[in-house]
Amino acid sequence: MNFEAGIRFIVFLVIFGVTNYLIMLRRYENDIKKKKYLQQEKISRLYPKGSFIF
């Protein structure tokens, strides 16, 4: 394997790693939003509309 091929391979690995990181970050942020929404839904079921807490 010559020097140029090694450099290309390293660049490929870096680009692949950055792309994978960005995809996983987006997925993680979406999961956090879903969990927050589900938590709010569960809490809202505990206190139905029209009920008052003293």
N, C-alpha and C positions, 0 to 999 in steps of 0.2 A: 504494500500500500504506500503510495507516494505522499508527499507532504500536502499537495493540493487536495487530494481525496480526504485526507485526515481533517483538514480545515473545513471542508464542505460537510463532513459528517458531524463535526462539533457544532457548526452553525445550524444544521438540521435538528440536532438534539435540543439546542437552545430554543429554536422557534417552536418545536413540538412541545417542549416543557412549558413555555409561556402560554401557548394556546390552551394546553390542558389546564393550567392554573386558572386562567380566566374563565374557562367553562365551569370548573368546579366552584369558583367563587360565585358566579352567577347562580348556580344551583343551590349553594349554601344560603345565599341571600333570599332566594325564593322559598326555601324550606323554612327559614326564620319567619318570613311574612305569613306563611300558611299556619305555622304553629301559633303565632300571635293571634291570628284571626280565629282559629279553633278555640283558643283559650278564652277569647272574648265571647264566643258563642256559648261555651259551657257555662261561663259566669252568668250570662244573660238568661239562661234557662233556669238558674237557681232563683232568680228574682223576676217573676213574670210581670208583664205590664199591668199597671194599676195597683200593684202592691206597694205599701209604704213600710219602710224600716224605721223604727224609732230608736 
